[in-house]
Amino acid sequence: MTGLCALVTGGASGIGLATAQQLSERGASVAVLDLSIEHLAAPLRGFRADVSDAAGVGRAVEAAAEALGSIDILVNNAGIGAAGTVEDNPDEQWHQVLDVNVLGVVRTTRAALPYLRRSKHAAIVNTCSIAATAGLPQRALYSASKGAVLSLTLAMAADHVREGIRVNCVNPGTVDTPWVGRLLDAADDPSAERVALNARQPTGRLVTAEEVAAAIVYLASPAAASVTGTALAVDGGMAGLRLRAATS
């Protein structure tokens, strides 16, 4: 990926940081957009931005493009979570999560499109979720936002394929990220909750951020030049496997 320039939102921690690091290790020049960028290490370039602020996103994308020289790859990874049924989250939280998880993709993509159109290898990868395709308990708001990201990915792929811009998404299962760590810390019995989350994946463990990043890097790379409009599950078999209960 030497010679390519990549922009990763939410790239200062978790899946985003792992993605930025792997892109850089493969030769890409990488800029990160995030709320907090102080701890980012070279060669990653950090730009402070809130994806819910259209003007701020525009300025940050412009600054990143100027620093990198171009934008060939956009990874829309920034997002926030929410727990609860449709009864539990107030309207204000619905607006906030949809604003970040869905409109955040829209704002960053809108700002990056002029640069992507000039690239000979243009790729967008959105971080979606298994929640877009499977009914998970206590995730109504989060699932709705990621279902929108999945549909948006397909629509974007159709809109921009003739411009030479590929658009795909990854659907992670339960990933061992800081957000999941906070959910575990808030549980009545964190150890039991971790066991339950591990068991939700047929592989019996949480997905790692590095595993999701590897899938994102593939979709962003020239190796995936014929892949567009695809959702790649990185979920330990959660979406597709129906295992019988283990017997002794």
Secondary structure, DSSP 8 states (H G I E B T S, - for coil): -TT-EEEEETTTSHHHHHHHHHHHHTT-EEEEEES--TT--TTSEEEE--TT-HHHHHHHHHHHHHHHS---EEEE-------B-TTTS-HHHHHHHHHHHTHHHHHHHHHHHHHHTT-SSEEEEEE--GGGTS--TTBHHHHHHHHHHHHHHHHHHHHHGGGTEEEEEEEE-SB-SHHHHHHHHHSSSHHHHHHHHHHHSTTSS-B-HHHHHHHHHHHHSGGGTT--S-EEEESTTTTT--------
